[in-house]
Amino acid sequence: MSGTCIVIPFYNHAGSIAAVVRDLRGLQLPCYLVNDGSGPECDAVLAALQAAESGWLKVIAYQPNQGKGQAVMTGLLAAAGDGFDHAVQIDADGQHRVADVAALLALSRRHPEAMITGYAVYDESVPRARLYGRYATHVWVWINTLSLQIRDSMCGLRVYPLATTVPLLRRIHIGRRMSFDIEILVRLCWAGVPIRNVPVPVQYPADGVSHFRLWRDNLQISAAHARLFLGMLWRSPRLLARRLRPAAGSAHG
């Protein structure tokens, strides 16, 4: 098997998931919905969804909750094990539009070797503290990659090239919670995987439920930035040389 599938990390978004799945149905792609230790109130909702969408939707469930990153990794590894070569990650809270998924998929088809990621264009529903925190993360990501390739390392809408992503997941420990989205993009950039960015409007969040925990998750994200900064330091000669090569080539062209 080859082709593209969808991965949805899910944790206690019982109020929005049916609409997300309904909207994704039109893409006609297999989907892995990873239930990351949700409460029992979600069991009936997911069971009904799996029964109604059995031709294309597969629910993977485990206990206890291990974090968004673990859910994404579980879905990506399951997709690779079933022979898919690309996987769309989309959040379960309904903040992303299916029309934007289609735009990312079209870009992925043109550049199958690339990591395709959305960068969020927010409306007034976004909490100010989260917005400012994202900008701080953007700056650290630019420092830790010595580039501006990654416009938004926290956007939950992206298309992974599994041939390069899965070996990285198996070889290196990456944060299992909210820092995962940041760290996997930085490490793919370090590995030389091209990063392509697509603007995506975001309503935050559509079902009114956020699992971001201000102190816990910001501490974990800060620790991830520190690890990545140390990793950047010894990689910096190679990262800088990579940036200078195109300039040198054009100078002699």
KEBA-585771 format. One record per residue (C-alpha): residue number from 0; residue in three letters; x, z, y. Coordinates in Angstrom, 3 decimals. Layout:
N
{n->NUM res->Ala east->X up->Z north->Y}
...
END
This chain:
253
{n->0 res->Met east->0.000 up->0.000 north->0.000}
{n->1 res->Ser east->1.078 up->-0.584 north->3.579}
{n->2 res->Gly east->-0.595 up->-0.443 north->6.931}
{n->3 res->Thr east->-1.817 up->2.201 north->9.335}
{n->4 res->Cys east->-3.882 up->5.344 north->8.895}
{n->5 res->Ile east->-5.119 up->8.180 north->11.104}
{n->6 res->Val east->-4.042 up->11.843 north->11.000}
{n->7 res->Ile east->-6.209 up->14.511 north->12.664}
{n->8 res->Pro east->-4.821 up->18.072 north->12.861}
{n->9 res->Phe east->-7.881 up->20.347 north->12.806}
{n->10 res->Tyr east->-8.313 up->24.029 north->13.617}
{n->11 res->Asn east->-11.745 up->25.468 north->14.458}
{n->12 res->His east->-13.070 up->22.429 north->16.342}
{n->13 res->Ala east->-16.382 up->22.401 north->14.477}
{n->14 res->Gly east->-18.299 up->21.401 north->17.597}
{n->15 res->Ser east->-16.402 up->18.180 north->18.313}
{n->16 res->Ile east->-15.058 up->16.827 north->15.027}
{n->17 res->Ala east->-18.176 up->14.936 north->13.909}
{n->18 res->Ala east->-18.198 up->12.890 north->17.118}
{n->19 res->Val east->-14.441 up->12.225 north->16.850}
{n->20 res->Val east->-14.808 up->10.972 north->13.277}
{n->21 res->Arg east->-17.869 up->8.879 north->14.176}
{n->22 res->Asp east->-15.983 up->7.190 north->17.013}
{n->23 res->Leu east->-12.932 up->6.525 north->14.826}
{n->24 res->Arg east->-15.013 up->4.927 north->12.058}
{n->25 res->Gly east->-15.084 up->1.628 north->13.939}
{n->26 res->Leu east->-11.293 up->1.281 north->13.663}
{n->27 res->Gln east->-11.722 up->0.846 north->9.876}
{n->28 res->Leu east->-8.586 up->2.826 north->9.065}
{n->29 res->Pro east->-8.166 up->5.494 north->6.358}
{n->30 res->Cys east->-8.056 up->8.980 north->7.835}
{n->31 res->Tyr east->-6.447 up->12.281 north->6.798}
{n->32 res->Leu east->-8.191 up->15.257 north->8.387}
{n->33 res->Val east->-5.918 up->18.284 north->7.923}
{n->34 res->Asn east->-7.792 up->21.594 north->8.076}
{n->35 res->Asp east->-5.116 up->24.045 north->9.195}
{n->36 res->Gly east->-6.658 up->27.322 north->8.037}
{n->37 res->Ser east->-9.909 up->27.137 north->10.016}
{n->38 res->Gly east->-12.565 up->29.824 north->9.753}
{n->39 res->Pro east->-15.382 up->29.650 north->7.191}
{n->40 res->Glu east->-17.831 up->28.362 north->9.810}
{n->41 res->Cys east->-16.000 up->25.015 north->9.629}
{n->42 res->Asp east->-16.329 up->24.604 north->5.845}
{n->43 res->Ala east->-19.873 up->23.210 north->5.866}
{n->44 res->Val east->-19.102 up->20.854 north->8.761}
{n->45 res->Leu east->-16.061 up->19.378 north->7.023}
{n->46 res->Ala east->-17.794 up->19.195 north->3.633}
{n->47 res->Ala east->-20.658 up->17.232 north->5.193}
{n->48 res->Leu east->-18.229 up->14.902 north->6.939}
{n->49 res->Gln east->-16.249 up->14.244 north->3.778}
{n->50 res->Ala east->-19.451 up->13.495 north->1.847}
{n->51 res->Ala east->-20.777 up->11.157 north->4.547}
{n->52 res->Glu east->-17.445 up->9.376 north->5.123}
{n->53 res->Ser east->-16.036 up->9.458 north->1.595}
{n->54 res->Gly east->-14.880 up->5.848 north->1.662}
{n->55 res->Trp east->-12.218 up->6.394 north->4.308}
{n->56 res->Leu east->-11.961 up->10.101 north->5.200}
{n->57 res->Lys east->-9.880 up->12.561 north->3.185}
{n->58 res->Val east->-9.891 up->16.275 north->4.059}
{n->59 res->Ile east->-6.727 up->18.254 north->3.252}
{n->60 res->Ala east->-7.208 up->22.023 north->3.562}
{n->61 res->Tyr east->-5.015 up->25.090 north->3.217}
{n->62 res->Gln east->-4.917 up->28.754 north->4.266}
{n->63 res->Pro east->-3.752 up->30.517 north->6.358}
{n->64 res->Asn east->-3.357 up->28.794 north->9.704}
{n->65 res->Gln east->0.228 up->27.526 north->10.102}
{n->66 res->Gly east->0.115 up->25.664 north->13.395}
{n->67 res->Lys east->-0.610 up->22.212 north->14.761}
{n->68 res->Gly east->2.840 up->20.930 north->13.891}
{n->69 res->Gln east->2.427 up->21.893 north->10.254}
{n->70 res->Ala east->-0.943 up->20.128 north->10.154}
{n->71 res->Val east->0.542 up->16.933 north->11.605}
{n->72 res->Met east->3.484 up->17.060 north->9.191}
{n->73 res->Thr east->1.130 up->17.587 north->6.244}
{n->74 res->Gly east->-0.860 up->14.530 north->7.254}
{n->75 res->Leu east->2.197 up->12.357 north->7.891}
{n->76 res->Leu east->3.769 up->13.259 north->4.547}
{n->77 res->Ala east->0.486 up->12.599 north->2.724}
{n->78 res->Ala east->0.198 up->9.219 north->4.456}
{n->79 res->Ala east->3.764 up->8.249 north->3.561}
{n->80 res->Gly east->3.202 up->9.405 north->-0.023}
{n->81 res->Asp east->0.200 up->7.079 north->-0.233}
{n->82 res->Gly east->2.277 up->4.151 north->1.015}
{n->83 res->Phe east->1.266 up->3.835 north->4.655}
{n->84 res->Asp east->3.926 up->2.733 north->7.127}
{n->85 res->His east->2.316 up->3.914 north->10.389}
{n->86 res->Ala east->0.068 up->6.849 north->11.298}
{n->87 res->Val east->-2.014 up->7.526 north->14.383}
{n->88 res->Gln east->-2.089 up->11.172 north->15.465}
{n->89 res->Ile east->-5.194 up->12.150 north->17.429}
{n->90 res->Asp east->-6.470 up->15.585 north->18.416}
{n->91 res->Ala east->-9.723 up->16.977 north->17.020}
{n->92 res->Asp east->-11.208 up->18.191 north->20.300}
{n->93 res->Gly east->-12.454 up->14.806 north->21.522}
{n->94 res->Gln east->-10.219 up->14.541 north->24.587}
{n->95 res->His east->-8.991 up->11.035 north->23.668}
{n->96 res->Arg east->-10.961 up->7.780 north->23.742}
{n->97 res->Val east->-11.054 up->5.371 north->20.803}
{n->98 res->Ala east->-10.452 up->2.494 north->23.221}
{n->99 res->Asp east->-7.043 up->4.020 north->23.928}
{n->100 res->Val east->-6.316 up->4.322 north->20.197}
{n->101 res->Ala east->-6.860 up->0.582 north->19.936}
{n->102 res->Ala east->-4.401 up->-0.029 north->22.794}
{n->103 res->Leu east->-1.705 up->2.043 north->21.077}
{n->104 res->Leu east->-2.310 up->0.258 north->17.785}
{n->105 res->Ala east->-1.968 up->-3.148 north->19.440}
{n->106 res->Leu east->1.380 up->-2.108 north->20.930}
{n->107 res->Ser east->2.500 up->-0.726 north->17.566}
{n->108 res->Arg east->1.740 up->-4.057 north->15.890}
{n->109 res->Arg east->3.953 up->-5.814 north->18.443}
{n->110 res->His east->6.733 up->-3.227 north->18.097}
{n->111 res->Pro east->6.469 up->-1.786 north->14.574}
{n->112 res->Glu east->9.857 up->-0.056 north->14.785}
{n->113 res->Ala east->8.878 up->1.926 north->17.882}
{n->114 res->Met east->7.295 up->5.317 north->18.432}
{n->115 res->Ile east->4.190 up->4.680 north->20.522}
{n->116 res->Thr east->2.974 up->7.621 north->22.566}
{n->117 res->Gly east->0.306 up->8.152 north->25.159}
{n->118 res->Tyr east->1.013 up->9.807 north->28.461}
{n->119 res->Ala east->-1.868 up->11.821 north->29.824}
{n->120 res->Val east->-3.756 up->10.868 north->32.968}
{n->121 res->Tyr east->-5.871 up->13.963 north->33.634}
{n->122 res->Asp east->-9.126 up->14.445 north->35.462}
{n->123 res->Glu east->-10.098 up->17.657 north->37.268}
{n->124 res->Ser east->-10.935 up->19.441 north->33.989}
{n->125 res->Val east->-7.284 up->20.242 north->33.248}
{n->126 res->Pro east->-6.227 up->23.856 north->33.949}
{n->127 res->Arg east->-3.630 up->23.930 north->36.729}
{n->128 res->Ala east->-1.286 up->26.247 north->34.824}
{n->129 res->Arg east->-1.214 up->23.862 north->31.863}
{n->130 res->Leu east->-0.588 up->20.890 north->34.147}
{n->131 res->Tyr east->2.384 up->22.525 north->35.886}
{n->132 res->Gly east->3.747 up->23.691 north->32.539}
{n->133 res->Arg east->3.653 up->20.114 north->31.270}
{n->134 res->Tyr east->5.698 up->18.895 north->34.232}
{n->135 res->Ala east->8.326 up->21.549 north->33.514}
{n->136 res->Thr east->8.460 up->20.338 north->29.907}
{n->137 res->His east->8.815 up->16.722 north->31.064}
{n->138 res->Val east->11.913 up->17.671 north->33.060}
{n->139 res->Trp east->13.473 up->19.482 north->30.106}
{n->140 res->Val east->12.769 up->16.532 north->27.814}
{n->141 res->Trp east->14.470 up->14.159 north->30.259}
{n->142 res->Ile east->17.472 up->16.489 north->30.343}
{n->143 res->Asn east->17.571 up->16.893 north->26.562}
{n->144 res->Thr east->17.422 up->13.135 north->25.943}
{n->145 res->Leu east->19.555 up->12.146 north->28.975}
{n->146 res->Ser east->16.922 up->9.493 north->29.622}
{n->147 res->Leu east->13.445 up->8.869 north->31.017}
{n->148 res->Gln east->12.187 up->7.139 north->27.868}
{n->149 res->Ile east->9.569 up->9.802 north->27.113}
{n->150 res->Arg east->6.880 up->9.956 north->29.798}
{n->151 res->Asp east->4.850 up->12.737 north->28.154}
{n->152 res->Ser east->6.103 up->14.697 north->25.163}
{n->153 res->Met east->2.922 up->16.770 north->24.762}
{n->154 res->Cys east->0.266 up->14.086 north->24.484}
{n->155 res->Gly east->-1.615 up->14.372 north->21.186}
{n->156 res->Leu east->-2.311 up->10.642 north->20.898}
{n->157 res->Arg east->0.533 up->8.634 north->19.345}
{n->158 res->Val east->1.500 up->6.212 north->16.552}
{n->159 res->Tyr east->4.369 up->7.243 north->14.269}
{n->160 res->Pro east->6.604 up->4.740 north->12.434}
{n->161 res->Leu east->6.757 up->6.610 north->9.118}
{n->162 res->Ala east->9.929 up->4.911 north->7.864}
{n->163 res->Thr east->11.960 up->6.781 north->10.492}
{n->164 res->Thr east->9.746 up->9.829 north->11.058}
{n->165 res->Val east->9.326 up->11.081 north->7.491}
{n->166 res->Pro east->13.063 up->11.226 north->6.614}
{n->167 res->Leu east->13.552 up->13.258 north->9.797}
{n->168 res->Leu east->10.786 up->15.689 north->8.784}
{n->169 res->Arg east->12.376 up->16.138 north->5.365}
{n->170 res->Arg east->15.899 up->16.608 north->6.695}
{n->171 res->Ile east->15.460 up->18.840 north->9.760}
{n->172 res->His east->13.393 up->21.944 north->10.464}
{n->173 res->Ile east->11.032 up->21.236 north->13.370}
{n->174 res->Gly east->8.728 up->23.791 north->14.992}
{n->175 res->Arg east->5.425 up->24.165 north->13.174}
{n->176 res->Arg east->3.244 up->25.034 north->16.145}
{n->177 res->Met east->2.792 up->23.666 north->19.670}
{n->178 res->Ser east->6.473 up->22.779 north->20.084}
{n->179 res->Phe east->6.237 up->20.151 north->17.321}
{n->180 res->Asp east->4.937 up->17.331 north->19.539}
{n->181 res->Ile east->7.871 up->17.834 north->21.916}
{n->182 res->Glu east->10.603 up->18.261 north->19.357}
{n->183 res->Ile east->9.714 up->15.334 north->17.117}
{n->184 res->Leu east->9.794 up->12.912 north->20.072}
{n->185 res->Val east->13.153 up->14.193 north->21.300}
{n->186 res->Arg east->14.671 up->13.962 north->17.826}
{n->187 res->Leu east->13.309 up->10.443 north->17.288}
{n->188 res->Cys east->14.811 up->9.470 north->20.637}
{n->189 res->Trp east->18.151 up->10.988 north->19.568}
{n->190 res->Ala east->17.926 up->8.939 north->16.357}
{n->191 res->Gly east->17.665 up->5.730 north->18.392}
{n->192 res->Val east->13.989 up->5.037 north->17.717}
{n->193 res->Pro east->12.534 up->3.116 north->20.697}
{n->194 res->Ile east->9.850 up->5.058 north->22.599}
{n->195 res->Arg east->7.017 up->3.120 north->24.223}
{n->196 res->Asn east->4.506 up->4.817 north->26.513}
{n->197 res->Val east->0.849 up->4.012 north->27.193}
{n->198 res->Pro east->-1.281 up->5.694 north->29.909}
{n->199 res->Val east->-4.330 up->7.442 north->28.409}
{n->200 res->Pro east->-7.084 up->9.194 north->30.390}
{n->201 res->Val east->-7.654 up->12.727 north->29.091}
{n->202 res->Gln east->-10.542 up->15.142 north->29.547}
{n->203 res->Tyr east->-9.315 up->18.612 north->28.687}
{n->204 res->Pro east->-10.743 up->19.583 north->26.188}
{n->205 res->Ala east->-14.024 up->17.833 north->25.443}
{n->206 res->Asp east->-15.474 up->20.675 north->23.328}
{n->207 res->Gly east->-14.351 up->23.474 north->25.636}
{n->208 res->Val east->-12.035 up->24.997 north->22.998}
{n->209 res->Ser east->-8.286 up->25.278 north->23.471}
{n->210 res->His east->-5.954 up->26.906 north->20.952}
{n->211 res->Phe east->-3.017 up->27.016 north->23.341}
{n->212 res->Arg east->-1.897 up->30.638 north->23.680}
{n->213 res->Leu east->-0.167 up->30.999 north->27.031}
{n->214 res->Trp east->2.540 up->33.550 north->26.225}
{n->215 res->Arg east->3.104 up->32.840 north->22.532}
{n->216 res->Asp east->3.169 up->29.072 north->22.821}
{n->217 res->Asn east->5.193 up->28.985 north->26.035}
{n->218 res->Leu east->7.797 up->31.246 north->24.419}
{n->219 res->Gln east->7.964 up->28.949 north->21.386}
{n->220 res->Ile east->8.218 up->25.869 north->23.590}
{n->221 res->Ser east->10.959 up->27.509 north->25.670}
{n->222 res->Ala east->12.885 up->28.335 north->22.480}
{n->223 res->Ala east->12.514 up->24.707 north->21.354}
{n->224 res->His east->13.874 up->23.462 north->24.706}
{n->225 res->Ala east->16.865 up->25.794 north->24.314}
{n->226 res->Arg east->17.582 up->24.499 north->20.792}
{n->227 res->Leu east->17.242 up->20.920 north->21.955}
{n->228 res->Phe east->19.526 up->21.528 north->24.939}
{n->229 res->Leu east->22.250 up->22.799 north->22.624}
{n->230 res->Gly east->21.681 up->19.789 north->20.378}
{n->231 res->Met east->21.935 up->17.481 north->23.366}
{n->232 res->Leu east->25.283 up->18.919 north->24.442}
{n->233 res->Trp east->27.198 up->17.800 north->21.368}
{n->234 res->Arg east->25.256 up->14.536 north->21.200}
{n->235 res->Ser east->25.776 up->13.786 north->24.903}
{n->236 res->Pro east->28.755 up->11.391 north->24.499}
{n->237 res->Arg east->26.747 up->9.251 north->22.090}
{n->238 res->Leu east->23.573 up->9.445 north->24.198}
{n->239 res->Leu east->25.447 up->8.473 north->27.345}
{n->240 res->Ala east->27.251 up->5.641 north->25.552}
{n->241 res->Arg east->23.886 up->4.311 north->24.369}
{n->242 res->Arg east->22.646 up->4.233 north->27.958}
{n->243 res->Leu east->25.766 up->2.517 north->29.250}
{n->244 res->Arg east->25.860 up->-0.245 north->26.632}
{n->245 res->Pro east->23.023 up->-2.368 north->28.104}
{n->246 res->Ala east->24.505 up->-1.996 north->31.596}
{n->247 res->Ala east->27.922 up->-3.067 north->30.335}
{n->248 res->Gly east->26.399 up->-6.015 north->28.519}
{n->249 res->Ser east->24.567 up->-7.208 north->31.619}
{n->250 res->Ala east->27.694 up->-6.797 north->33.754}
{n->251 res->His east->29.574 up->-9.171 north->31.462}
{n->252 res->Gly east->26.641 up->-11.494 north->30.988}
END
